[in-house]
Amino acid sequence: MRVALFLTCVNDTLYPDTGRAVVKLLTRLGVEVDFPAAQTCCGQAHYNTGYRHQAEPLARHFSDVFGTDAYDAIVTPSGSCGAMVRELYPRMGERARAEGRGDGLARRLAPVVAKTYELTEFLVDVLGVTDVGAYYPHKVTYHPTCHGLRSLGLGERPLRLLRAVKGLELVSLPGAEECCGFGGTFAVKNSDVSAAMGADKVRHAESTGADVLCAADNSCLMHIGGTMTRLRTAVRPVHLAEILASTEEEPLS
């Protein structure tokens, strides 16, 4: 099986180790991974801020880059960007049709919508695995990010993968389903509310006694991690992909 890695802007710019972890993990599982160098922003920031027409060229470019038959699937380590493609690209097509611009956009985006998967979906639903051979001897709590939880419906998939990691002690996070307060431009437009929500999330993480708070979205982990630094907590944020890529031979510290 050959897949395209849709890394996302945040990961490519700030968290490249997450991309490396995805490649390492999938390669270990026998998947051929390609990184299309022409990929750019999927348009989520524009769309969610109200610039919907401006997001359309980015969606078309995404289709041009990832829509080739050379890939069996498109895999992303981001619930929010995955949800942009899966949930909001179809809405973009529907809106264009409603505005009298025909169904060209919807038809152009349909192939990439159908084969885009968030990483844990791909592992559990497509590859059919939960034990990926990972080793991570730490106490971990898991934050289900909003887009993964509500838009993609990831449910138990991330937890099933974490429970199968050798040496990992998984503890429940109080208020797990509450938003961390990031929300992209929400954190800028409503900074006081965003900061308060982030502080609540960090206090909940601290209460578990975990060494690590993990999630499947680095944008949320960036917000939570910044709050952890300001509050001087001992808990640290780690992307789920990095935990799953860790082995006894090549452990993640």
FIKOLZA-1660 file (N, C-alpha, C; in steps of 0.1 Angstrom, whole numbers, plus 5000, padded with zeros to 4 digits):
% residues 253
   i   px   py   pz ch aa at
   1 5008 4988 5000  A  M  N
   1 5000 5000 5000  A  M CA
   1 5009 5012 5000  A  M  C
   2 5005 5022 4992  A  R  N
   2 5012 5035 4991  A  R CA
   2 5003 5046 4995  A  R  C
   3 5008 5054 5005  A  V  N
   3 5000 5066 5010  A  V CA
   3 5008 5079 5008  A  V  C
   4 5000 5090 5008  A  A  N
   4 5006 5103 5008  A  A CA
   4 5005 5109 5022  A  A  C
   5 5016 5114 5027  A  L  N
   5 5016 5120 5040  A  L CA
   5 5012 5135 5039  A  L  C
   6 5000 5138 5044  A  F  N
   6 4995 5152 5045  A  F CA
   6 4999 5157 5058  A  F  C
   7 5011 5164 5059  A  L  N
   7 5017 5168 5072  A  L CA
   7 5010 5179 5079  A  L  C
   8 5005 5189 5072  A  T  N
   8 4999 5201 5076  A  T CA
   8 5009 5212 5079  A  T  C
   9 5005 5224 5079  A  C  N
   9 5013 5236 5081  A  C CA
   9 5020 5236 5094  A  C  C
  10 5012 5234 5105  A  V  N
  10 5018 5235 5118  A  V CA
  10 5029 5224 5120  A  V  C
  11 5026 5212 5116  A  N  N
  11 5036 5202 5118  A  N CA
  11 5049 5205 5109  A  N  C
  12 5047 5209 5097  A  D  N
  12 5058 5211 5088  A  D CA
  12 5067 5222 5093  A  D  C
  13 5060 5233 5099  A  T  N
  13 5068 5244 5103  A  T CA
  13 5074 5243 5117  A  T  C
  14 5066 5237 5126  A  L  N
  14 5069 5238 5140  A  L CA
  14 5072 5224 5146  A  L  C
  15 5066 5213 5141  A  Y  N
  15 5068 5200 5147  A  Y CA
  15 5071 5189 5137  A  Y  C
  16 5083 5191 5130  A  P  N
  16 5087 5181 5119  A  P CA
  16 5089 5167 5125  A  P  C
  17 5092 5166 5138  A  D  N
  17 5094 5153 5144  A  D CA
  17 5082 5144 5143  A  D  C
  18 5070 5151 5143  A  T  N
  18 5058 5143 5142  A  T CA
  18 5057 5137 5128  A  T  C
  19 5060 5144 5118  A  G  N
  19 5061 5139 5105  A  G CA
  19 5070 5127 5103  A  G  C
  20 5082 5129 5109  A  R  N
  20 5092 5118 5109  A  R CA
  20 5087 5106 5116  A  R  C
  21 5079 5108 5127  A  A  N
  21 5074 5097 5135  A  A CA
  21 5063 5089 5127  A  A  C
  22 5055 5097 5119  A  V  N
  22 5045 5090 5111  A  V CA
  22 5052 5081 5100  A  V  C
  23 5062 5087 5094  A  V  N
  23 5069 5079 5084  A  V CA
  23 5075 5067 5090  A  V  C
  24 5082 5068 5101  A  K  N
  24 5088 5057 5108  A  K CA
  24 5078 5046 5112  A  K  C
  25 5067 5050 5117  A  L  N
  25 5056 5041 5122  A  L CA
  25 5050 5034 5110  A  L  C
  26 5046 5041 5100  A  L  N
  26 5039 5034 5088  A  L CA
  26 5049 5025 5081  A  L  C
  27 5061 5030 5079  A  T  N
  27 5071 5021 5072  A  T CA
  27 5073 5008 5080  A  T  C
  28 5074 5009 5093  A  R  N
  28 5075 4997 5102  A  R CA
  28 5064 4988 5099  A  R  C
  29 5052 4993 5096  A  L  N
  29 5040 4985 5094  A  L CA
  29 5039 4980 5079  A  L  C
  30 5049 4983 5071  A  G  N
  30 5049 4978 5057  A  G CA
  30 5042 4988 5047  A  G  C
  31 5040 5000 5051  A  V  N
  31 5033 5010 5042  A  V CA
  31 5044 5018 5035  A  V  C
  32 5042 5020 5022  A  E  N
  32 5051 5030 5015  A  E CA
  32 5046 5044 5017  A  E  C
  33 5054 5053 5022  A  V  N
  33 5049 5066 5025  A  V CA
  33 5056 5076 5015  A  V  C
  34 5048 5085 5009  A  D  N
  34 5054 5095 5000  A  D CA
  34 5050 5109 5006  A  D  C
  35 5059 5118 5005  A  F  N
  35 5056 5132 5010  A  F CA
  35 5056 5141 4998  A  F  C
  36 5044 5144 4993  A  P  N
  36 5043 5153 4981  A  P CA
  36 5048 5167 4985  A  P  C
  37 5059 5171 4979  A  A  N
  37 5066 5184 4983  A  A CA
  37 5057 5196 4979  A  A  C
  38 5048 5195 4970  A  A  N
  38 5040 5206 4966  A  A CA
  38 5029 5209 4975  A  A  C
  39 5027 5202 4985  A  Q  N
  39 5015 5204 4994  A  Q CA
  39 5017 5217 5001  A  Q  C
  40 5005 5224 5004  A  T  N
  40 5005 5237 5011  A  T CA
  40 4994 5236 5021  A  T  C
  41 4990 5248 5026  A  C  N
  41 4978 5248 5035  A  C CA
  41 4966 5243 5029  A  C  C
  42 4958 5236 5037  A  C  N
  42 4945 5230 5032  A  C CA
  42 4934 5241 5031  A  C  C
  43 4936 5252 5037  A  G  N
  43 4926 5263 5037  A  G CA
  43 4918 5264 5050  A  G  C
  44 4921 5256 5060  A  Q  N
  44 4913 5256 5072  A  Q CA
  44 4912 5269 5079  A  Q  C
  45 4924 5276 5080  A  A  N
  45 4924 5288 5087  A  A CA
  45 4915 5299 5080  A  A  C
  46 4916 5299 5067  A  H  N
  46 4908 5308 5059  A  H CA
  46 4893 5305 5061  A  H  C
  47 4890 5293 5059  A  Y  N
  47 4876 5289 5059  A  Y CA
  47 4869 5292 5073  A  Y  C
  48 4876 5288 5084  A  N  N
  48 4871 5289 5097  A  N CA
  48 4870 5304 5101  A  N  C
  49 4878 5313 5095  A  T  N
  49 4877 5327 5098  A  T CA
  49 4867 5335 5089  A  T  C
  50 4861 5328 5080  A  G  N
  50 4851 5334 5072  A  G CA
  50 4855 5337 5058  A  G  C
  51 4867 5334 5054  A  Y  N
  51 4872 5337 5041  A  Y CA
  51 4870 5324 5032  A  Y  C
  52 4858 5321 5030  A  R  N
  52 4855 5308 5023  A  R CA
  52 4859 5308 5009  A  R  C
  53 4856 5318 5002  A  H  N
  53 4860 5319 4988  A  H CA
  53 4875 5318 4986  A  H  C
  54 4882 5325 4995  A  Q  N
  54 4897 5325 4995  A  Q CA
  54 4903 5311 4998  A  Q  C
  55 4895 5303 5005  A  A  N
  55 4900 5289 5008  A  A CA
  55 4899 5280 4996  A  A  C
  56 4890 5283 4986  A  E  N
  56 4888 5274 4975  A  E CA
  56 4900 5271 4966  A  E  C
  57 4909 5282 4963  A  P  N
  57 4921 5278 4956  A  P CA
  57 4930 5269 4963  A  P  C
  58 4930 5269 4976  A  L  N
  58 4939 5260 4984  A  L CA
  58 4933 5246 4983  A  L  C
  59 4920 5245 4984  A  A  N
  59 4913 5232 4983  A  A CA
  59 4916 5226 4969  A  A  C
  60 4915 5234 4958  A  R  N
  60 4918 5229 4945  A  R CA
  60 4932 5224 4944  A  R  C
  61 4942 5232 4950  A  H  N
  61 4956 5228 4949  A  H CA
  61 4958 5215 4957  A  H  C
  62 4951 5214 4968  A  F  N
  62 4952 5201 4976  A  F CA
  62 4947 5189 4967  A  F  C
  63 4937 5191 4960  A  S  N
  63 4932 5181 4951  A  S CA
  63 4942 5177 4940  A  S  C
  64 4948 5188 4935  A  D  N
  64 4958 5185 4924  A  D CA
  64 4970 5177 4929  A  D  C
  65 4974 5180 4942  A  V  N
  65 4986 5174 4947  A  V CA
  65 4983 5160 4952  A  V  C
  66 4972 5158 4959  A  F  N
  66 4969 5145 4965  A  F CA
  66 4959 5136 4958  A  F  C
  67 4953 5142 4947  A  G  N
  67 4942 5134 4941  A  G CA
  67 4947 5124 4931  A  G  C
  68 4959 5122 4929  A  T  N
  68 4964 5112 4920  A  T CA
  68 4961 5098 4924  A  T  C
  69 4959 5089 4914  A  D  N
  69 4956 5075 4916  A  D CA
  69 4968 5068 4922  A  D  C
  70 4980 5074 4922  A  A  N
  70 4992 5068 4927  A  A CA
  70 4991 5065 4942  A  A  C
  71 4982 5071 4949  A  Y  N
  71 4980 5070 4963  A  Y CA
  71 4968 5062 4967  A  Y  C
  72 4969 5052 4975  A  D  N
  72 4958 5045 4980  A  D CA
  72 4950 5052 4991  A  D  C
  73 4957 5061 4998  A  A  N
  73 4951 5069 5009  A  A CA
  73 4960 5081 5012  A  A  C
  74 4953 5091 5018  A  I  N
  74 4960 5103 5023  A  I CA
  74 4959 5102 5038  A  I  C
  75 4971 5103 5045  A  V  N
  75 4971 5101 5059  A  V CA
  75 4977 5114 5065  A  V  C
  76 4970 5119 5076  A  T  N
  76 4974 5131 5083  A  T CA
  76 4974 5129 5098  A  T  C
  77 4984 5134 5105  A  P  N
  77 4985 5134 5119  A  P CA
  77 4978 5146 5125  A  P  C
  78 4966 5149 5120  A  S  N
  78 4959 5161 5125  A  S CA
  78 4944 5159 5123  A  S  C
  79 4937 5159 5134  A  G  N
  79 4923 5157 5133  A  G CA
  79 4916 5170 5127  A  G  C
  80 4922 5182 5130  A  S  N
  80 4915 5194 5125  A  S CA
  80 4917 5195 5110  A  S  C
  81 4929 5193 5105  A  C  N
  81 4931 5194 5091  A  C CA
  81 4924 5182 5083  A  C  C
  82 4924 5171 5090  A  G  N
  82 4916 5159 5084  A  G CA
  82 4902 5163 5083  A  G  C
  83 4896 5169 5093  A  A  N
  83 4882 5173 5093  A  A CA
  83 4879 5184 5083  A  A  C
  84 4889 5192 5080  A  M  N
  84 4887 5202 5070  A  M CA
  84 4885 5196 5056  A  M  C
  85 4893 5186 5053  A  V  N
  85 4891 5179 5040  A  V CA
  85 4878 5170 5040  A  V  C
  86 4876 5163 5051  A  R  N
  86 4865 5153 5051  A  R CA
  86 4851 5160 5053  A  R  C
  87 4851 5170 5061  A  E  N
  87 4838 5176 5065  A  E CA
  87 4835 5189 5058  A  E  C
  88 4845 5197 5056  A  L  N
  88 4843 5211 5051  A  L CA
  88 4845 5212 5036  A  L  C
  89 4854 5204 5030  A  Y  N
  89 4855 5204 5015  A  Y CA
  89 4842 5201 5009  A  Y  C
  90 4834 5191 5013  A  P  N
  90 4821 5189 5007  A  P CA
  90 4812 5201 5009  A  P  C
  91 4813 5208 5020  A  R  N
  91 4804 5220 5022  A  R CA
  91 4808 5231 5012  A  R  C
  92 4821 5232 5010  A  M  N
  92 4826 5241 5000  A  M CA
  92 4820 5239 4986  A  M  C
  93 4820 5226 4983  A  G  N
  93 4814 5222 4970  A  G CA
  93 4799 5225 4969  A  G  C
  94 4792 5222 4980  A  E  N
  94 4778 5225 4981  A  E CA
  94 4775 5239 4980  A  E  C
  95 4783 5247 4987  A  R  N
  95 4780 5262 4987  A  R CA
  95 4783 5268 4973  A  R  C
  96 4793 5263 4966  A  A  N
  96 4796 5268 4953  A  A CA
  96 4784 5264 4943  A  A  C
  97 4778 5252 4945  A  R  N
  97 4766 5248 4937  A  R CA
  97 4755 5257 4941  A  R  C
  98 4753 5260 4954  A  A  N
  98 4741 5269 4958  A  A CA
  98 4743 5283 4953  A  A  C
  99 4755 5287 4951  A  E  N
  99 4757 5301 4945  A  E CA
  99 4757 5301 4930  A  E  C
 100 4753 5290 4924  A  G  N
 100 4751 5290 4910  A  G CA
 100 4764 5288 4902  A  G  C
 101 4774 5283 4909  A  R  N
 101 4787 5281 4902  A  R CA
 101 4790 5267 4897  A  R  C
 102 4779 5259 4897  A  G  N
 102 4780 5245 4892  A  G CA
 102 4785 5236 4902  A  G  C
 103 4787 5223 4898  A  D  N
 103 4792 5213 4907  A  D CA
 103 4807 5209 4904  A  D  C
 104 4814 5218 4897  A  G  N
 104 4828 5215 4893  A  G CA
 104 4837 5213 4906  A  G  C
 105 4835 5222 4915  A  L  N
 105 4843 5222 4927  A  L CA
 105 4840 5209 4935  A  L  C
 106 4828 5206 4937  A  A  N
 106 4824 5194 4944  A  A CA
 106 4830 5181 4938  A  A  C
 107 4829 5180 4924  A  R  N
 107 4834 5169 4917  A  R CA
 107 4850 5168 4918  A  R  C
 108 4856 5180 4918  A  R  N
 108 4871 5180 4919  A  R CA
 108 4876 5175 4932  A  R  C
 109 4868 5179 4943  A  L  N
 109 4873 5176 4957  A  L CA
 109 4869 5162 4961  A  L  C
 110 4859 5156 4955  A  A  N
 110 4853 5143 4960  A  A CA
 110 4864 5132 4961  A  A  C
 111 4873 5130 4952  A  P  N
 111 4882 5119 4953  A  P CA
 111 4891 5120 4966  A  P  C
 112 4896 5133 4969  A  V  N
 112 4905 5134 4981  A  V CA
 112 4897 5133 4994  A  V  C
 113 4884 5137 4994  A  V  N
 113 4876 5136 5005  A  V CA
 113 4874 5121 5009  A  V  C
 114 4872 5113 4999  A  A  N
 114 4869 5099 5001  A  A CA
 114 4881 5091 5007  A  A  C
 115 4893 5095 5004  A  K  N
 115 4905 5087 5008  A  K CA
 115 4914 5094 5018  A  K  C
 116 4909 5104 5025  A  T  N
 116 4917 5111 5035  A  T CA
 116 4914 5105 5049  A  T  C
 117 4924 5102 5056  A  Y  N
 117 4923 5096 5070  A  Y CA
 117 4932 5102 5080  A  Y  C
 118 4926 5105 5092  A  E  N
 118 4935 5108 5103  A  E CA
 118 4943 5096 5107  A  E  C
 119 4955 5098 5112  A  L  N
 119 4964 5086 5115  A  L CA
 119 4958 5075 5122  A  L  C
 120 4951 5077 5133  A  T  N
 120 4945 5066 5141  A  T CA
 120 4934 5059 5134  A  T  C
 121 4927 5066 5126  A  E  N
 121 4916 5060 5117  A  E CA
 121 4923 5050 5107  A  E  C
 122 4934 5055 5101  A  F  N
 122 4941 5047 5091  A  F CA
 122 4947 5034 5098  A  F  C
 123 4953 5036 5109  A  L  N
 123 4958 5024 5116  A  L CA
 123 4948 5014 5120  A  L  C
 124 4937 5018 5126  A  V  N
 124 4927 5009 5131  A  V CA
 124 4917 5004 5120  A  V  C
 125 4913 5013 5112  A  D  N
 125 4902 5010 5103  A  D CA
 125 4907 5004 5089  A  D  C
 126 4919 5009 5085  A  V  N
 126 4924 5005 5072  A  V CA
 126 4934 4994 5073  A  V  C
 127 4944 4996 5082  A  L  N
 127 4954 4985 5084  A  L CA
 127 4949 4975 5094  A  L  C
 128 4939 4978 5102  A  G  N
 128 4934 4968 5111  A  G CA
 128 4943 4964 5122  A  G  C
 129 4951 4974 5127  A  V  N
 129 4960 4971 5138  A  V CA
 129 4957 4980 5150  A  V  C
 130 4960 4976 5162  A  T  N
 130 4960 4984 5174  A  T CA
 130 4974 4983 5181  A  T  C
 131 4980 4971 5180  A  D  N
 131 4993 4969 5186  A  D CA
 131 5003 4972 5174  A  D  C
 132 5010 4983 5175  A  V  N
 132 5019 4987 5164  A  V CA
 132 5034 4984 5168  A  V  C
 133 5036 4977 5179  A  G  N
 133 5049 4973 5183  A  G CA
 133 5056 4985 5190  A  G  C
 134 5049 4994 5196  A  A  N
 134 5055 5005 5203  A  A CA
 134 5059 5002 5217  A  A  C
 135 5068 5010 5222  A  Y  N
 135 5073 5009 5236  A  Y CA
 135 5075 5023 5241  A  Y  C
 136 5068 5026 5253  A  Y  N
 136 5069 5039 5258  A  Y CA
 136 5066 5038 5273  A  Y  C
 137 5077 5037 5281  A  P  N
 137 5075 5034 5296  A  P CA
 137 5072 5047 5304  A  P  C
 138 5060 5053 5302  A  H  N
 138 5057 5065 5309  A  H CA
 138 5042 5065 5312  A  H  C
 139 5038 5073 5322  A  K  N
 139 5024 5075 5326  A  K CA
 139 5018 5086 5317  A  K  C
 140 5008 5082 5310  A  V  N
 140 5002 5091 5299  A  V CA
 140 4988 5093 5301  A  V  C
 141 4983 5105 5298  A  T  N
 141 4969 5108 5298  A  T CA
 141 4966 5114 5284  A  T  C
 142 4954 5112 5279  A  Y  N
 142 4950 5115 5265  A  Y CA
 142 4940 5126 5264  A  Y  C
 143 4942 5136 5256  A  H  N
 143 4932 5147 5254  A  H CA
 143 4926 5145 5240  A  H  C
 144 4913 5142 5239  A  P  N
 144 4907 5140 5226  A  P CA
 144 4903 5154 5220  A  P  C
 145 4910 5159 5210  A  T  N
 145 4908 5172 5205  A  T CA
 145 4894 5173 5198  A  T  C
 146 4890 5185 5197  A  C  N
 146 4876 5188 5193  A  C CA
 146 4873 5182 5179  A  C  C
 147 4881 5185 5169  A  H  N
 147 4878 5180 5156  A  H CA
 147 4879 5165 5155  A  H  C
 148 4888 5159 5161  A  G  N
 148 4889 5145 5161  A  G CA
 148 4877 5138 5168  A  G  C
 149 4873 5144 5179  A  L  N
 149 4862 5139 5187  A  L CA
 149 4848 5141 5181  A  L  C
 150 4846 5153 5176  A  R  N
 150 4833 5157 5172  A  R CA
 150 4831 5157 5157  A  R  C
 151 4841 5160 5149  A  S  N
 151 4839 5160 5135  A  S CA
 151 4843 5147 5128  A  S  C
 152 4854 5141 5132  A  L  N
 152 4858 5128 5127  A  L CA
 152 4852 5116 5134  A  L  C
 153 4848 5118 5147  A  G  N
 153 4843 5107 5155  A  G CA
 153 4854 5096 5158  A  G  C
 154 4866 5100 5162  A  L  N
 154 4877 5091 5164  A  L CA
 154 4874 5081 5175  A  L  C
 155 4866 5086 5185  A  G  N
 155 4862 5077 5195  A  G CA
 155 4873 5070 5203  A  G  C
 156 4872 5057 5204  A  E  N
 156 4882 5049 5211  A  E CA
 156 4894 5045 5204  A  E  C
 157 4895 5049 5191  A  R  N
 157 4907 5045 5183  A  R CA
 157 4920 5049 5189  A  R  C
 158 4922 5062 5193  A  P  N
 158 4935 5065 5199  A  P CA
 158 4937 5058 5212  A  P  C
 159 4927 5056 5220  A  L  N
 159 4929 5049 5233  A  L CA
 159 4932 5034 5231  A  L  C
 160 4926 5028 5221  A  R  N
 160 4930 5014 5218  A  R CA
 160 4944 5013 5214  A  R  C
 161 4949 5022 5207  A  L  N
 161 4963 5022 5203  A  L CA
 161 4972 5024 5215  A  L  C
 162 4969 5034 5223  A  L  N
 162 4977 5036 5235  A  L CA
 162 4977 5025 5245  A  L  C
 163 4966 5018 5246  A  R  N
 163 4965 5007 5256  A  R CA
 163 4974 4995 5251  A  R  C
 164 4977 4995 5239  A  A  N
 164 4985 4984 5233  A  A CA
 164 5000 4987 5234  A  A  C
 165 5004 4999 5238  A  V  N
 165 5018 5003 5238  A  V CA
 165 5025 4996 5251  A  V  C
 166 5035 4989 5248  A  K  N
 166 5043 4983 5259  A  K CA
 166 5049 4993 5268  A  K  C
 167 5047 4990 5282  A  G  N
 167 5053 4999 5292  A  G CA
 167 5045 5011 5295  A  G  C
 168 5035 5015 5287  A  L  N
 168 5027 5027 5289  A  L CA
 168 5016 5025 5299  A  L  C
 169 5015 5034 5309  A  E  N
 169 5004 5034 5318  A  E CA
 169 4994 5045 5314  A  E  C
 170 4982 5042 5310  A  L  N
 170 4973 5052 5306  A  L CA
 170 4963 5055 5317  A  L  C
 171 4962 5068 5320  A  V  N
 171 4953 5073 5330  A  V CA
 171 4943 5082 5324  A  V  C
 172 4931 5082 5329  A  S  N
 172 4920 5090 5324  A  S CA
 172 4922 5105 5327  A  S  C
 173 4918 5114 5318  A  L  N
 173 4919 5128 5320  A  L CA
 173 4905 5134 5324  A  L  C
 174 4904 5140 5335  A  P  N
 174 4891 5146 5339  A  P CA
 174 4888 5157 5329  A  P  C
 175 4875 5158 5326  A  G  N
 175 4870 5168 5317  A  G CA
 175 4876 5166 5303  A  G  C
 176 4879 5154 5299  A  A  N
 176 4886 5151 5287  A  A CA
 176 4880 5157 5275  A  A  C
 177 4867 5157 5274  A  E  N
 177 4860 5162 5262  A  E CA
 177 4858 5177 5261  A  E  C
 178 4863 5184 5271  A  E  N
 178 4862 5199 5271  A  E CA
 178 4873 5204 5262  A  E  C
 179 4870 5214 5254  A  C  N
 179 4880 5221 5245  A  C CA
 179 4892 5226 5253  A  C  C
 180 4903 5226 5247  A  C  N
 180 4915 5231 5254  A  C CA
 180 4916 5246 5253  A  C  C
 181 4908 5252 5244  A  G  N
 181 4908 5267 5242  A  G CA
 181 4915 5272 5230  A  G  C
 182 4921 5263 5222  A  F  N
 182 4929 5268 5211  A  F CA
 182 4919 5273 5200  A  F  C
 183 4914 5264 5192  A  G  N
 183 4905 5268 5182  A  G CA
 183 4910 5277 5171  A  G  C
 184 4923 5276 5168  A  G  N
 184 4928 5284 5157  A  G CA
 184 4927 5299 5160  A  G  C
 185 4921 5307 5152  A  T  N
 185 4920 5321 5154  A  T CA
 185 4911 5325 5166  A  T  C
 186 4904 5315 5172  A  F  N
 186 4897 5318 5184  A  F CA
 186 4906 5322 5195  A  F  C
 187 4918 5316 5196  A  A  N
 187 4928 5319 5206  A  A CA
 187 4933 5333 5205  A  A  C
 188 4932 5339 5193  A  V  N
 188 4937 5353 5191  A  V CA
 188 4925 5362 5194  A  V  C
 189 4914 5359 5189  A  K  N
 189 4902 5368 5190  A  K CA
 189 4896 5368 5204  A  K  C
 190 4898 5357 5211  A  N  N
 190 4892 5356 5225  A  N CA
 190 4903 5351 5234  A  N  C
 191 4914 5358 5235  A  S  N
 191 4926 5353 5242  A  S CA
 191 4924 5350 5256  A  S  C
 192 4916 5359 5263  A  D  N
 192 4914 5356 5278  A  D CA
 192 4906 5343 5280  A  D  C
 193 4896 5341 5272  A  V  N
 193 4888 5329 5274  A  V CA
 193 4897 5317 5270  A  V  C
 194 4904 5318 5259  A  S  N
 194 4913 5307 5255  A  S CA
 194 4923 5304 5265  A  S  C
 195 4929 5314 5271  A  A  N
 195 4939 5311 5282  A  A CA
 195 4933 5304 5294  A  A  C
 196 4921 5308 5298  A  A  N
 196 4914 5302 5309  A  A CA
 196 4911 5288 5306  A  A  C
 197 4906 5285 5294  A  M  N
 197 4903 5271 5291  A  M CA
 197 4916 5262 5290  A  M  C
 198 4927 5268 5285  A  G  N
 198 4939 5261 5285  A  G CA
 198 4944 5258 5299  A  G  C
 199 4943 5267 5308  A  A  N
 199 4947 5265 5322  A  A CA
 199 4939 5254 5329  A  A  C
 200 4926 5254 5326  A  D  N
 200 4917 5243 5331  A  D CA
 200 4922 5229 5326  A  D  C
 201 4925 5229 5313  A  K  N
 201 4930 5216 5308  A  K CA
 201 4943 5212 5314  A  K  C
 202 4952 5221 5317  A  V  N
 202 4965 5218 5323  A  V CA
 202 4963 5213 5337  A  V  C
 203 4954 5220 5344  A  R  N
 203 4952 5216 5358  A  R CA
 203 4946 5202 5359  A  R  C
 204 4937 5198 5349  A  H  N
 204 4932 5185 5349  A  H CA
 204 4943 5175 5346  A  H  C
 205 4952 5178 5337  A  A  N
 205 4963 5169 5333  A  A CA
 205 4972 5167 5345  A  A  C
 206 4975 5178 5353  A  E  N
 206 4983 5177 5365  A  E CA
 206 4977 5168 5375  A  E  C
 207 4964 5168 5376  A  S  N
 207 4957 5160 5386  A  S CA
 207 4958 5145 5384  A  S  C
 208 4961 5141 5372  A  T  N
 208 4963 5127 5369  A  T CA
 208 4976 5121 5374  A  T  C
 209 4986 5129 5376  A  G  N
 209 4999 5124 5380  A  G CA
 209 5007 5119 5368  A  G  C
 210 5002 5122 5356  A  A  N
 210 5008 5117 5343  A  A CA
 210 5021 5125 5341  A  A  C
 211 5030 5118 5334  A  D  N
 211 5043 5125 5329  A  D CA
 211 5040 5132 5316  A  D  C
 212 5030 5127 5308  A  V  N
 212 5028 5131 5295  A  V CA
 212 5013 5133 5292  A  V  C
 213 5010 5144 5285  A  L  N
 213 4997 5146 5280  A  L CA
 213 4998 5144 5265  A  L  C
 214 4991 5135 5259  A  C  N
 214 4992 5133 5244  A  C CA
 214 4979 5136 5238  A  C  C
 215 4980 5139 5225  A  A  N
 215 4968 5142 5217  A  A CA
 215 4972 5139 5202  A  A  C
 216 4962 5140 5193  A  A  N
 216 4965 5137 5179  A  A CA
 216 4965 5149 5171  A  A  C
 217 4967 5161 5177  A  D  N
 217 4967 5174 5170  A  D CA
 217 4977 5183 5177  A  D  C
 218 4988 5186 5169  A  N  N
 218 4998 5195 5175  A  N CA
 218 4994 5209 5177  A  N  C
 219 4984 5214 5170  A  S  N
 219 4979 5227 5172  A  S CA
 219 4974 5229 5186  A  S  C
 220 4966 5219 5191  A  C  N
 220 4961 5219 5204  A  C CA
 220 4972 5217 5214  A  C  C
 221 4982 5208 5211  A  L  N
 221 4993 5206 5220  A  L CA
 221 5002 5218 5221  A  L  C
 222 5003 5226 5211  A  M  N
 222 5010 5238 5211  A  M CA
 222 5004 5248 5221  A  M  C
 223 4991 5249 5221  A  H  N
 223 4984 5257 5231  A  H CA
 223 4985 5252 5245  A  H  C
 224 4983 5239 5246  A  I  N
 224 4984 5233 5260  A  I CA
 224 4998 5234 5265  A  I  C
 225 5008 5231 5256  A  G  N
 225 5022 5231 5260  A  G CA
 225 5026 5245 5264  A  G  C
 226 5022 5256 5257  A  G  N
 226 5025 5269 5261  A  G CA
 226 5020 5272 5275  A  G  C
 227 5007 5268 5277  A  T  N
 227 5002 5270 5291  A  T CA
 227 5009 5262 5301  A  T  C
 228 5014 5250 5298  A  M  N
 228 5022 5242 5307  A  M CA
 228 5035 5249 5311  A  M  C
 229 5041 5255 5301  A  T  N
 229 5053 5263 5304  A  T CA
 229 5051 5275 5313  A  T  C
 230 5040 5282 5310  A  R  N
 230 5037 5294 5319  A  R CA
 230 5034 5290 5333  A  R  C
 231 5027 5278 5334  A  L  N
 231 5023 5274 5348  A  L CA
 231 5034 5265 5354  A  L  C
 232 5045 5263 5347  A  R  N
 232 5056 5256 5352  A  R CA
 232 5052 5242 5357  A  R  C
 233 5045 5235 5349  A  T  N
 233 5041 5221 5353  A  T CA
 233 5051 5211 5348  A  T  C
 234 5051 5199 5355  A  A  N
 234 5060 5189 5351  A  A CA
 234 5055 5180 5340  A  A  C
 235 5042 5182 5336  A  V  N
 235 5036 5174 5325  A  V CA
 235 5041 5180 5312  A  V  C
 236 5044 5171 5302  A  R  N
 236 5048 5176 5289  A  R CA
 236 5039 5171 5278  A  R  C
 237 5038 5179 5267  A  P  N
 237 5029 5175 5256  A  P CA
 237 5037 5167 5246  A  P  C
 238 5031 5156 5241  A  V  N
 238 5037 5147 5231  A  V CA
 238 5026 5142 5221  A  V  C
 239 5029 5143 5209  A  H  N
 239 5019 5139 5199  A  H CA
 239 5018 5124 5199  A  H  C
 240 5006 5119 5197  A  L  N
 240 5004 5104 5197  A  L CA
 240 5013 5097 5187  A  L  C
 241 5015 5102 5176  A  A  N
 241 5023 5095 5165  A  A CA
 241 5037 5093 5171  A  A  C
 242 5043 5102 5179  A  E  N
 242 5056 5100 5184  A  E CA
 242 5057 5089 5194  A  E  C
 243 5046 5087 5202  A  I  N
 243 5046 5076 5211  A  I CA
 243 5045 5063 5204  A  I  C
 244 5036 5063 5193  A  L  N
 244 5034 5050 5186  A  L CA
 244 5047 5047 5178  A  L  C
 245 5055 5056 5174  A  A  N
 245 5067 5054 5167  A  A CA
 245 5078 5049 5176  A  A  C
 246 5077 5051 5189  A  S  N
 246 5088 5048 5198  A  S CA
 246 5089 5032 5200  A  S  C
 247 5101 5027 5200  A  T  N
 247 5103 5012 5202  A  T CA
 247 5114 5011 5213  A  T  C
 248 5116 4998 5217  A  E  N
 248 5127 4995 5227  A  E CA
 248 5140 4998 5221  A  E  C
 249 5141 4995 5208  A  E  N
 249 5154 4997 5201  A  E CA
 249 5156 5012 5198  A  E  C
 250 5146 5020 5195  A  E  N
 250 5147 5034 5192  A  E CA
 250 5136 5041 5200  A  E  C
 251 5139 5043 5214  A  P  N
 251 5129 5049 5222  A  P CA
 251 5128 5064 5221  A  P  C
 252 5116 5069 5223  A  L  N
 252 5114 5083 5224  A  L CA
 252 5116 5087 5239  A  L  C
 253 5124 5097 5242  A  S  N
 253 5128 5100 5255  A  S CA
 253 5115 5107 5262  A  S  C
% end
